[in-house]
């Protein structure tokens, strides 16, 4: 999910087209995964030149605790040496349903602190997974609080006054083999309109449309591959409409 994040799932039975699976987070302690993250962004406005950016980073995830009640994991980001996110380490605790319970980071740079707030907000899905077993084609609802994310992206200059709780539709789309891993394919879509108050520009609105697909390793519950796409249109009275499109790809490079 802009989720960029990490949706984690496992099953207690070998899935087939007719057997429901119980989606749970239950990786093994000591497991280490290394991912490559690619963020492509396009920002445009009628009277401004297009701003196209593409950034790469590496993320190492290590499972510190997994006891059936909660999962504690350490995430380290390796980016450009001049990036505020380089060598930032975050420790997160999640429930078996994939709900973020708490997170702590060593970030001190103001930009990194804001980015970590945005990441934490994107992981606060409640609930991430359904309580009961589901079959292929099953859908369920989830909610994400994007208030903190938008405010973090605005560097403290943006306040969300309405519509910050975004409803998402989650779907178990199928199963496939990927990089020697048996994976579940999870897809999600969401659309929301948020009202904003911007310190330098008054009030306005944002229309946010998102979609994503993730491959989850069934035996361990860890992410193998994900793609998240978001389109954002911001309108402010007396100002040009700002359009931003992002695509975040996260791919597994090492699993041990």
Secondary structure, DSSP 4 states (H G I P E B T S, - for coil): -TTTS----B-SS---SSS-B--B--PPTT-EEEEEEEEEEEEEETTEEEEEEEEEEEEEEEEEEE-SSEEEEEEEEE--TTSTTTT-EEEEEEETT--EEEEEE---SHHHHHHHHHHHHHH-EETSS-SS-B-TT-EEEEEEE-HHHHHHHTTTSEEEEE--EEEEEEEEEEEEEETTEEEEEEEEEEEEEEEEEETTTEEEEEEEEEEEEEEEETTT--EEEEEEEEEEEEEETTSPPEEEEEEEEEEEEEE-
